[in-house]
Amino acid sequence: MTKTILIVESDELNLKLFNDILQVHSYKTVLTLDERLSIDLAREHSPDLIIMGIQMPSNSSLEITKVIKADDALKKIPILAVTALAMKDDEKKHRNSGCDGYLTKPISIPQFIETIYNLLK
């Protein structure tokens, strides 16, 4: 069965990169550049995983993660935080908000795929 991954990323190049990598590995993808649409898209598509870009324009990705994890219909969906601006204690902050995984950019493609595989187990 094909797994569906919702990609929430404000950078078009990263969105395309993540999408291309995932499609090559036979995942179905749903894409958005606007994190404010992520909750509605998650409800509509019931993804198996959400990749959440952290440095989003509205800076609300942590709040959106908390909303998803508080929603009975969505809370079991693993969320992978991906960020370019990693600061000390950022991983802890993101995990405390409900993220199940954390990667920094630039991503290592093998590590990216391995992390996704492990989150989908």
N, CA, C and O atoms as CSV, one atom per row, in Angstrom:
chain,resi,resn,atom,element,x,y,z
A,1,MET,N,N,0.845,-1.178,0.000
A,1,MET,CA,C,0.000,0.000,0.000
A,1,MET,C,C,0.895,1.247,0.000
A,1,MET,O,O,1.838,1.340,0.786
A,2,THR,N,N,0.597,2.183,-0.869
A,2,THR,CA,C,1.362,3.416,-0.984
A,2,THR,C,C,1.056,4.332,0.193
A,2,THR,O,O,-0.105,4.555,0.534
A,3,LYS,N,N,2.096,4.853,0.802
A,3,LYS,CA,C,1.957,5.790,1.915
A,3,LYS,C,C,1.860,7.204,1.365
A,3,LYS,O,O,2.506,7.546,0.374
A,4,THR,N,N,1.039,8.027,2.029
A,4,THR,CA,C,0.860,9.417,1.639
A,4,THR,C,C,1.585,10.312,2.636
A,4,THR,O,O,1.475,10.132,3.848
A,5,ILE,N,N,2.330,11.281,2.104
A,5,ILE,CA,C,3.083,12.213,2.939
A,5,ILE,C,C,2.678,13.634,2.575
A,5,ILE,O,O,2.746,14.036,1.413
A,6,LEU,N,N,2.257,14.386,3.586
A,6,LEU,CA,C,1.946,15.804,3.424
A,6,LEU,C,C,3.232,16.583,3.664
A,6,LEU,O,O,3.851,16.462,4.722
A,7,ILE,N,N,3.629,17.380,2.681
A,7,ILE,CA,C,4.830,18.206,2.790
A,7,ILE,C,C,4.390,19.661,2.959
A,7,ILE,O,O,3.720,20.226,2.095
A,8,VAL,N,N,4.775,20.247,4.075
A,8,VAL,CA,C,4.459,21.643,4.384
A,8,VAL,C,C,5.795,22.380,4.413
A,8,VAL,O,O,6.564,22.247,5.366
A,9,GLU,N,N,6.068,23.155,3.370
A,9,GLU,CA,C,7.384,23.795,3.237
A,9,GLU,C,C,7.226,25.110,2.476
A,9,GLU,O,O,6.646,25.127,1.391
A,10,SER,N,N,7.734,26.212,3.030
A,10,SER,CA,C,7.567,27.532,2.407
A,10,SER,C,C,8.570,27.811,1.296
A,10,SER,O,O,8.349,28.710,0.485
A,11,ASP,N,N,9.658,27.067,1.240
A,11,ASP,CA,C,10.662,27.263,0.200
A,11,ASP,C,C,10.332,26.346,-0.983
A,11,ASP,O,O,10.312,25.123,-0.846
A,12,GLU,N,N,10.078,26.951,-2.132
A,12,GLU,CA,C,9.654,26.171,-3.302
A,12,GLU,C,C,10.693,25.137,-3.735
A,12,GLU,O,O,10.331,24.033,-4.144
A,13,LEU,N,N,11.959,25.477,-3.652
A,13,LEU,CA,C,12.998,24.524,-4.057
A,13,LEU,C,C,13.040,23.325,-3.118
A,13,LEU,O,O,13.167,22.187,-3.571
A,14,ASN,N,N,12.935,23.572,-1.808
A,14,ASN,CA,C,12.904,22.459,-0.855
A,14,ASN,C,C,11.640,21.621,-1.029
A,14,ASN,O,O,11.679,20.395,-0.931
A,15,LEU,N,N,10.533,22.286,-1.285
A,15,LEU,CA,C,9.267,21.567,-1.519
A,15,LEU,C,C,9.425,20.626,-2.710
A,15,LEU,O,O,9.034,19.461,-2.649
A,16,LYS,N,N,9.999,21.143,-3.788
A,16,LYS,CA,C,10.204,20.321,-4.984
A,16,LYS,C,C,11.195,19.192,-4.696
A,16,LYS,O,O,10.974,18.052,-5.104
A,17,LEU,N,N,12.279,19.507,-3.999
A,17,LEU,CA,C,13.280,18.486,-3.670
A,17,LEU,C,C,12.657,17.363,-2.850
A,17,LEU,O,O,12.813,16.190,-3.191
A,18,PHE,N,N,11.952,17.706,-1.773
A,18,PHE,CA,C,11.328,16.683,-0.931
A,18,PHE,C,C,10.331,15.863,-1.740
A,18,PHE,O,O,10.294,14.637,-1.641
A,19,ASN,N,N,9.527,16.553,-2.537
A,19,ASN,CA,C,8.530,15.872,-3.368
A,19,ASN,C,C,9.196,14.891,-4.327
A,19,ASN,O,O,8.778,13.738,-4.429
A,20,ASP,N,N,10.222,15.344,-5.025
A,20,ASP,CA,C,10.900,14.487,-6.003
A,20,ASP,C,C,11.527,13.267,-5.332
A,20,ASP,O,O,11.403,12.149,-5.831
A,21,ILE,N,N,12.192,13.480,-4.213
A,21,ILE,CA,C,12.818,12.363,-3.490
A,21,ILE,C,C,11.761,11.348,-3.074
A,21,ILE,O,O,11.941,10.143,-3.252
A,22,LEU,N,N,10.673,11.836,-2.527
A,22,LEU,CA,C,9.630,10.933,-2.027
A,22,LEU,C,C,8.938,10.189,-3.163
A,22,LEU,O,O,8.653,8.999,-3.035
A,23,GLN,N,N,8.666,10.870,-4.265
A,23,GLN,CA,C,8.015,10.202,-5.379
A,23,GLN,C,C,8.915,9.144,-6.003
A,23,GLN,O,O,8.425,8.099,-6.430
A,24,VAL,N,N,10.219,9.393,-6.064
A,24,VAL,CA,C,11.161,8.389,-6.568
A,24,VAL,C,C,11.122,7.141,-5.682
A,24,VAL,O,O,11.348,6.027,-6.154
A,25,HIS,N,N,10.833,7.340,-4.398
A,25,HIS,CA,C,10.751,6.224,-3.452
A,25,HIS,C,C,9.314,5.709,-3.292
A,25,HIS,O,O,8.992,5.038,-2.311
A,26,SER,N,N,8.466,6.030,-4.258
A,26,SER,CA,C,7.097,5.498,-4.375
A,26,SER,C,C,6.125,5.972,-3.304
A,26,SER,O,O,5.160,5.276,-2.986
A,27,TYR,N,N,6.374,7.155,-2.746
A,27,TYR,CA,C,5.399,7.739,-1.831
A,27,TYR,C,C,4.483,8.672,-2.609
A,27,TYR,O,O,4.905,9.318,-3.568
A,28,LYS,N,N,3.230,8.733,-2.186
A,28,LYS,CA,C,2.292,9.707,-2.723
A,28,LYS,C,C,2.465,10.976,-1.901
A,28,LYS,O,O,2.632,10.900,-0.684
A,29,THR,N,N,2.430,12.139,-2.541
A,29,THR,CA,C,2.654,13.378,-1.816
A,29,THR,C,C,1.494,14.361,-1.997
A,29,THR,O,O,0.824,14.394,-3.030
A,30,VAL,N,N,1.293,15.146,-0.960
A,30,VAL,CA,C,0.377,16.286,-0.971
A,30,VAL,C,C,1.239,17.463,-0.549
A,30,VAL,O,O,1.957,17.373,0.447
A,31,LEU,N,N,1.184,18.565,-1.288
A,31,LEU,CA,C,2.105,19.676,-1.088
A,31,LEU,C,C,1.393,20.970,-0.728
A,31,LEU,O,O,0.298,21.247,-1.218
A,32,THR,N,N,2.032,21.765,0.140
A,32,THR,CA,C,1.565,23.119,0.372
A,32,THR,C,C,2.738,24.000,0.769
A,32,THR,O,O,3.627,23.590,1.516
A,33,LEU,N,N,2.717,25.214,0.253
A,33,LEU,CA,C,3.684,26.240,0.635
A,33,LEU,C,C,3.174,27.051,1.827
A,33,LEU,O,O,3.918,27.848,2.398
A,34,ASP,N,N,1.919,26.854,2.200
A,34,ASP,CA,C,1.264,27.649,3.245
A,34,ASP,C,C,0.890,26.754,4.420
A,34,ASP,O,O,-0.047,25.960,4.333
A,35,GLU,N,N,1.634,26.890,5.529
A,35,GLU,CA,C,1.396,26.026,6.688
A,35,GLU,C,C,0.001,26.194,7.280
A,35,GLU,O,O,-0.482,25.304,7.981
A,36,ARG,N,N,-0.651,27.318,7.009
A,36,ARG,CA,C,-2.010,27.520,7.532
A,36,ARG,C,C,-3.008,26.555,6.897
A,36,ARG,O,O,-4.092,26.343,7.441
A,37,LEU,N,N,-2.655,25.969,5.752
A,37,LEU,CA,C,-3.522,24.995,5.082
A,37,LEU,C,C,-3.266,23.565,5.555
A,37,LEU,O,O,-4.012,22.654,5.197
A,38,SER,N,N,-2.227,23.362,6.347
A,38,SER,CA,C,-1.797,22.004,6.684
A,38,SER,C,C,-2.838,21.214,7.471
A,38,SER,O,O,-2.980,20.011,7.252
A,39,ILE,N,N,-3.558,21.848,8.368
A,39,ILE,CA,C,-4.558,21.110,9.157
A,39,ILE,C,C,-5.692,20.644,8.254
A,39,ILE,O,O,-6.117,19.492,8.333
A,40,ASP,N,N,-6.179,21.533,7.400
A,40,ASP,CA,C,-7.258,21.143,6.478
A,40,ASP,C,C,-6.792,20.054,5.516
A,40,ASP,O,O,-7.539,19.118,5.231
A,41,LEU,N,N,-5.570,20.170,5.017
A,41,LEU,CA,C,-5.041,19.145,4.107
A,41,LEU,C,C,-4.859,17.815,4.827
A,41,LEU,O,O,-5.102,16.757,4.246
A,42,ALA,N,N,-4.438,17.860,6.073
A,42,ALA,CA,C,-4.285,16.619,6.847
A,42,ALA,C,C,-5.647,15.954,7.039
A,42,ALA,O,O,-5.768,14.734,6.925
A,43,ARG,N,N,-6.656,16.745,7.325
A,43,ARG,CA,C,-8.008,16.176,7.488
A,43,ARG,C,C,-8.533,15.611,6.167
A,43,ARG,O,O,-9.168,14.557,6.145
A,44,GLU,N,N,-8.267,16.309,5.083
A,44,GLU,CA,C,-8.776,15.892,3.771
A,44,GLU,C,C,-8.075,14.642,3.240
A,44,GLU,O,O,-8.728,13.772,2.663
A,45,HIS,N,N,-6.752,14.539,3.427
A,45,HIS,CA,C,-5.976,13.465,2.796
A,45,HIS,C,C,-5.541,12.353,3.738
A,45,HIS,O,O,-5.043,11.325,3.280
A,46,SER,N,N,-5.716,12.532,5.046
A,46,SER,CA,C,-5.297,11.532,6.047
A,46,SER,C,C,-3.903,10.980,5.734
A,46,SER,O,O,-3.750,9.781,5.501
A,47,PRO,N,N,-2.886,11.851,5.727
A,47,PRO,CA,C,-1.539,11.374,5.379
A,47,PRO,C,C,-0.990,10.422,6.440
A,47,PRO,O,O,-1.429,10.424,7.589
A,48,ASP,N,N,-0.033,9.624,6.030
A,48,ASP,CA,C,0.642,8.711,6.937
A,48,ASP,C,C,1.777,9.409,7.684
A,48,ASP,O,O,2.260,8.910,8.700
A,49,LEU,N,N,2.201,10.575,7.169
A,49,LEU,CA,C,3.291,11.352,7.758
A,49,LEU,C,C,3.152,12.798,7.291
A,49,LEU,O,O,2.672,13.064,6.189
A,50,ILE,N,N,3.578,13.722,8.141
A,50,ILE,CA,C,3.633,15.139,7.768
A,50,ILE,C,C,5.075,15.597,7.908
A,50,ILE,O,O,5.699,15.407,8.952
A,51,ILE,N,N,5.599,16.202,6.849
A,51,ILE,CA,C,6.903,16.856,6.915
A,51,ILE,C,C,6.608,18.336,7.081
A,51,ILE,O,O,6.007,18.962,6.207
A,52,MET,N,N,7.039,18.898,8.223
A,52,MET,CA,C,6.709,20.280,8.566
A,52,MET,C,C,7.966,21.132,8.536
A,52,MET,O,O,8.861,20.971,9.366
A,53,GLY,N,N,8.022,22.047,7.563
A,53,GLY,CA,C,9.087,23.031,7.563
A,53,GLY,C,C,8.890,23.943,8.770
A,53,GLY,O,O,7.760,24.319,9.083
A,54,ILE,N,N,9.951,24.292,9.435
A,54,ILE,CA,C,9.823,25.050,10.669
A,54,ILE,C,C,9.941,26.555,10.445
A,54,ILE,O,O,9.229,27.320,11.096
A,55,GLN,N,N,10.798,26.994,9.565
A,55,GLN,CA,C,10.969,28.424,9.328
A,55,GLN,C,C,9.932,28.892,8.308
A,55,GLN,O,O,10.264,29.185,7.160
A,56,MET,N,N,8.681,28.959,8.738
A,56,MET,CA,C,7.593,29.338,7.844
A,56,MET,C,C,7.296,30.830,7.997
A,56,MET,O,O,7.603,31.411,9.038
A,57,PRO,N,N,6.699,31.463,6.972
A,57,PRO,CA,C,6.439,32.904,7.030
A,57,PRO,C,C,5.610,33.350,8.242
A,57,PRO,O,O,5.914,34.381,8.843
A,58,SER,N,N,4.599,32.613,8.599
A,58,SER,CA,C,3.763,33.039,9.731
A,58,SER,C,C,4.353,32.581,11.058
A,58,SER,O,O,3.847,32.931,12.124
A,59,ASN,N,N,5.437,31.788,10.988
A,59,ASN,CA,C,6.111,31.277,12.184
A,59,ASN,C,C,5.167,30.524,13.110
A,59,ASN,O,O,5.334,30.540,14.329
A,60,SER,N,N,4.177,29.867,12.522
A,60,SER,CA,C,3.166,29.181,13.325
A,60,SER,C,C,3.284,27.659,13.262
A,60,SER,O,O,2.388,26.956,13.730
A,61,SER,N,N,4.359,27.146,12.698
A,61,SER,CA,C,4.460,25.694,12.517
A,61,SER,C,C,4.435,24.938,13.849
A,61,SER,O,O,3.869,23.847,13.916
A,62,LEU,N,N,5.024,25.482,14.891
A,62,LEU,CA,C,4.974,24.804,16.196
A,62,LEU,C,C,3.556,24.790,16.738
A,62,LEU,O,O,3.116,23.788,17.302
A,63,GLU,N,N,2.839,25.888,16.573
A,63,GLU,CA,C,1.440,25.940,17.028
A,63,GLU,C,C,0.575,24.975,16.226
A,63,GLU,O,O,-0.289,24.301,16.785
A,64,ILE,N,N,0.807,24.908,14.917
A,64,ILE,CA,C,0.055,23.985,14.070
A,64,ILE,C,C,0.340,22.545,14.486
A,64,ILE,O,O,-0.570,21.717,14.523
A,65,THR,N,N,1.588,22.247,14.795
A,65,THR,CA,C,1.948,20.906,15.269
A,65,THR,C,C,1.174,20.569,16.536
A,65,THR,O,O,0.660,19.458,16.673
A,66,LYS,N,N,1.087,21.514,17.457
A,66,LYS,CA,C,0.353,21.286,18.710
A,66,LYS,C,C,-1.129,21.037,18.434
A,66,LYS,O,O,-1.742,20.180,19.071
A,67,VAL,N,N,-1.706,21.777,17.491
A,67,VAL,CA,C,-3.125,21.592,17.135
A,67,VAL,C,C,-3.337,20.204,16.539
A,67,VAL,O,O,-4.295,19.517,16.892
A,68,ILE,N,N,-2.456,19.792,15.644
A,68,ILE,CA,C,-2.568,18.465,15.029
A,68,ILE,C,C,-2.485,17.380,16.095
A,68,ILE,O,O,-3.274,16.435,16.084
A,69,LYS,N,N,-1.539,17.510,17.008
A,69,LYS,CA,C,-1.352,16.488,18.038
A,69,LYS,C,C,-2.472,16.492,19.078
A,69,LYS,O,O,-2.629,15.516,19.812
A,70,ALA,N,N,-3.252,17.571,19.151
A,70,ALA,CA,C,-4.382,17.633,20.082
A,70,ALA,C,C,-5.686,17.154,19.440
A,70,ALA,O,O,-6.687,16.972,20.133
A,71,ASP,N,N,-5.676,16.951,18.137
A,71,ASP,CA,C,-6.867,16.544,17.393
A,71,ASP,C,C,-6.947,15.018,17.359
A,71,ASP,O,O,-6.038,14.360,16.850
A,72,ASP,N,N,-8.022,14.457,17.894
A,72,ASP,CA,C,-8.157,12.996,17.966
A,72,ASP,C,C,-8.026,12.315,16.607
A,72,ASP,O,O,-7.505,11.203,16.520
A,73,ALA,N,N,-8.494,12.973,15.545
A,73,ALA,CA,C,-8.449,12.364,14.219
A,73,ALA,C,C,-7.051,12.438,13.591
A,73,ALA,O,O,-6.754,11.690,12.659
A,74,LEU,N,N,-6.197,13.331,14.092
A,74,LEU,CA,C,-4.893,13.563,13.464
A,74,LEU,C,C,-3.702,13.214,14.346
A,74,LEU,O,O,-2.591,13.073,13.836
A,75,LYS,N,N,-3.898,13.074,15.631
A,75,LYS,CA,C,-2.780,13.009,16.574
A,75,LYS,C,C,-1.824,11.839,16.366
A,75,LYS,O,O,-0.679,11.894,16.817
A,76,LYS,N,N,-2.268,10.792,15.699
A,76,LYS,CA,C,-1.383,9.643,15.480
A,76,LYS,C,C,-0.484,9.799,14.258
A,76,LYS,O,O,0.389,8.965,14.019
A,77,ILE,N,N,-0.690,10.857,13.486
A,77,ILE,CA,C,0.149,11.093,12.307
A,77,ILE,C,C,1.517,11.595,12.781
A,77,ILE,O,O,1.596,12.628,13.446
A,78,PRO,N,N,2.586,10.880,12.447
A,78,PRO,CA,C,3.911,11.370,12.836
A,78,PRO,C,C,4.255,12.649,12.074
A,78,PRO,O,O,3.890,12.818,10.911
A,79,ILE,N,N,4.966,13.542,12.759
A,79,ILE,CA,C,5.389,14.806,12.158
A,79,ILE,C,C,6.907,14.885,12.218
A,79,ILE,O,O,7.517,14.727,13.275
A,80,LEU,N,N,7.499,15.134,11.054
A,80,LEU,CA,C,8.939,15.311,10.930
A,80,LEU,C,C,9.223,16.793,10.742
A,80,LEU,O,O,8.833,17.377,9.730
A,81,ALA,N,N,9.899,17.406,11.708
A,81,ALA,CA,C,10.299,18.806,11.607
A,81,ALA,C,C,11.580,18.893,10.784
A,81,ALA,O,O,12.521,18.129,10.994
A,82,VAL,N,N,11.600,19.840,9.840
A,82,VAL,CA,C,12.788,20.058,9.022
A,82,VAL,C,C,13.091,21.548,9.068
A,82,VAL,O,O,12.233,22.376,8.763
A,83,THR,N,N,14.328,21.884,9.455
A,83,THR,CA,C,14.676,23.291,9.615
A,83,THR,C,C,16.072,23.596,9.103
A,83,THR,O,O,16.962,22.747,9.129
A,84,ALA,N,N,16.244,24.820,8.638
A,84,ALA,CA,C,17.560,25.276,8.190
A,84,ALA,C,C,18.273,26.045,9.294
A,84,ALA,O,O,19.501,26.128,9.295
A,85,LEU,N,N,17.532,26.595,10.211
A,85,LEU,CA,C,18.112,27.433,11.258
A,85,LEU,C,C,18.082,26.723,12.599
A,85,LEU,O,O,17.299,27.068,13.483
A,86,ALA,N,N,18.930,25.742,12.734
A,86,ALA,CA,C,18.964,24.955,13.968
A,86,ALA,C,C,19.777,25.679,15.030
A,86,ALA,O,O,20.946,26.008,14.831
A,87,MET,N,N,19.136,25.914,16.149
A,87,MET,CA,C,19.783,26.542,17.294
A,87,MET,C,C,19.843,25.530,18.428
A,87,MET,O,O,19.156,24.508,18.411
A,88,LYS,N,N,20.672,25.832,19.401
A,88,LYS,CA,C,20.773,24.964,20.571
A,88,LYS,C,C,19.378,24.818,21.183
A,88,LYS,O,O,18.653,25.804,21.320
A,89,ASP,N,N,19.014,23.627,21.539
A,89,ASP,CA,C,17.726,23.286,22.164
A,89,ASP,C,C,16.528,23.311,21.202
A,89,ASP,O,O,15.401,23.069,21.633
A,90,ASP,N,N,16.747,23.599,19.909
A,90,ASP,CA,C,15.623,23.591,18.960
A,90,ASP,C,C,14.983,22.221,18.840
A,90,ASP,O,O,13.758,22.107,18.819
A,91,GLU,N,N,15.805,21.177,18.761
A,91,GLU,CA,C,15.226,19.841,18.620
A,91,GLU,C,C,14.326,19.529,19.813
A,91,GLU,O,O,13.230,18.997,19.638
A,92,LYS,N,N,14.771,19.848,20.999
A,92,LYS,CA,C,13.961,19.607,22.205
A,92,LYS,C,C,12.657,20.395,22.145
A,92,LYS,O,O,11.596,19.868,22.482
A,93,LYS,N,N,12.731,21.647,21.720
A,93,LYS,CA,C,11.539,22.491,21.614
A,93,LYS,C,C,10.537,21.900,20.625
A,93,LYS,O,O,9.335,21.883,20.889
A,94,HIS,N,N,11.033,21.419,19.490
A,94,HIS,CA,C,10.153,20.857,18.468
A,94,HIS,C,C,9.553,19.520,18.918
A,94,HIS,O,O,8.380,19.240,18.673
A,95,ARG,N,N,10.353,18.728,19.558
A,95,ARG,CA,C,9.827,17.449,20.063
A,95,ARG,C,C,8.792,17.701,21.158
A,95,ARG,O,O,7.795,16.984,21.241
A,96,ASN,N,N,9.016,18.710,21.995
A,96,ASN,CA,C,8.045,19.044,23.038
A,96,ASN,C,C,6.727,19.556,22.460
A,96,ASN,O,O,5.679,19.426,23.093
A,97,SER,N,N,6.775,20.132,21.268
A,97,SER,CA,C,5.542,20.602,20.634
A,97,SER,C,C,4.783,19.467,19.952
A,97,SER,O,O,3.634,19.645,19.548
A,98,GLY,N,N,5.425,18.290,19.820
A,98,GLY,CA,C,4.738,17.142,19.246
A,98,GLY,C,C,5.410,16.524,18.039
A,98,GLY,O,O,4.918,15.527,17.511
A,99,CYS,N,N,6.520,17.087,17.587
A,99,CYS,CA,C,7.217,16.507,16.438
A,99,CYS,C,C,7.835,15.164,16.835
A,99,CYS,O,O,8.395,15.014,17.921
A,100,ASP,N,N,7.717,14.205,15.936
A,100,ASP,CA,C,8.216,12.853,16.188
A,100,ASP,C,C,9.627,12.649,15.652
A,100,ASP,O,O,10.308,11.694,16.028
A,101,GLY,N,N,10.057,13.540,14.782
A,101,GLY,CA,C,11.391,13.470,14.205
A,101,GLY,C,C,11.880,14.873,13.915
A,101,GLY,O,O,11.091,15.817,13.874
A,102,TYR,N,N,13.187,15.012,13.711
A,102,TYR,CA,C,13.786,16.334,13.530
A,102,TYR,C,C,15.014,16.191,12.641
A,102,TYR,O,O,15.907,15.397,12.935
A,103,LEU,N,N,15.060,16.955,11.555
A,103,LEU,CA,C,16.217,16.975,10.658
A,103,LEU,C,C,16.584,18.421,10.349
A,103,LEU,O,O,15.726,19.303,10.313
A,104,THR,N,N,17.875,18.643,10.126
A,104,THR,CA,C,18.325,19.967,9.727
A,104,THR,C,C,18.688,19.969,8.242
A,104,THR,O,O,19.094,18.951,7.681
A,105,LYS,N,N,18.533,21.129,7.631
A,105,LYS,CA,C,18.908,21.332,6.233
A,105,LYS,C,C,20.340,21.852,6.211
A,105,LYS,O,O,20.749,22.524,7.158
A,106,PRO,N,N,21.100,21.576,5.192
A,106,PRO,CA,C,20.697,20.754,4.053
A,106,PRO,C,C,20.566,19.291,4.477
A,106,PRO,O,O,21.350,18.779,5.277
A,107,ILE,N,N,19.572,18.651,3.925
A,107,ILE,CA,C,19.306,17.262,4.304
A,107,ILE,C,C,20.280,16.321,3.610
A,107,ILE,O,O,20.781,16.600,2.521
A,108,SER,N,N,20.528,15.220,4.262
A,108,SER,CA,C,21.227,14.098,3.653
A,108,SER,C,C,20.116,13.192,3.122
A,108,SER,O,O,19.271,12.744,3.897
A,109,ILE,N,N,20.103,12.919,1.836
A,109,ILE,CA,C,19.019,12.131,1.251
A,109,ILE,C,C,18.902,10.756,1.900
A,109,ILE,O,O,17.788,10.350,2.229
A,110,PRO,N,N,19.999,10.014,2.103
A,110,PRO,CA,C,19.842,8.717,2.774
A,110,PRO,C,C,19.259,8.850,4.190
A,110,PRO,O,O,18.413,8.050,4.589
A,111,GLN,N,N,19.703,9.842,4.934
A,111,GLN,CA,C,19.175,10.053,6.291
A,111,GLN,C,C,17.706,10.472,6.234
A,111,GLN,O,O,16.911,10.039,7.069
A,112,PHE,N,N,17.338,11.299,5.273
A,112,PHE,CA,C,15.962,11.749,5.078
A,112,PHE,C,C,15.046,10.542,4.845
A,112,PHE,O,O,14.018,10.397,5.505
A,113,ILE,N,N,15.430,9.687,3.906
A,113,ILE,CA,C,14.621,8.512,3.583
A,113,ILE,C,C,14.579,7.546,4.762
A,113,ILE,O,O,13.524,6.989,5.063
A,114,GLU,N,N,15.702,7.340,5.427
A,114,GLU,CA,C,15.733,6.438,6.582
A,114,GLU,C,C,14.838,6.964,7.715
A,114,GLU,O,O,14.129,6.188,8.355
A,115,THR,N,N,14.872,8.264,7.959
A,115,THR,CA,C,14.033,8.850,9.004
A,115,THR,C,C,12.560,8.675,8.662
A,115,THR,O,O,11.761,8.319,9.528
A,116,ILE,N,N,12.197,8.921,7.418
A,116,ILE,CA,C,10.803,8.742,6.989
A,116,ILE,C,C,10.382,7.291,7.117
A,116,ILE,O,O,9.297,6.995,7.618
A,117,TYR,N,N,11.228,6.398,6.671
A,117,TYR,CA,C,10.930,4.969,6.780
A,117,TYR,C,C,10.684,4.581,8.231
A,117,TYR,O,O,9.724,3.873,8.534
A,118,ASN,N,N,11.544,5.040,9.120
A,118,ASN,CA,C,11.405,4.704,10.544
A,118,ASN,C,C,10.151,5.314,11.164
A,118,ASN,O,O,9.511,4.682,12.004
A,119,LEU,N,N,9.793,6.528,10.765
A,119,LEU,CA,C,8.579,7.153,11.291
A,119,LEU,C,C,7.316,6.473,10.786
A,119,LEU,O,O,6.279,6.518,11.448
A,120,LEU,N,N,7.394,5.846,9.624
A,120,LEU,CA,C,6.224,5.178,9.051
A,120,LEU,C,C,6.055,3.740,9.531
A,120,LEU,O,O,5.038,3.116,9.228
A,121,LYS,N,N,7.015,3.200,10.264
A,121,LYS,CA,C,6.919,1.821,10.751
A,121,LYS,C,C,5.788,1.677,11.743
A,121,LYS,O,O,5.555,0.585,12.260
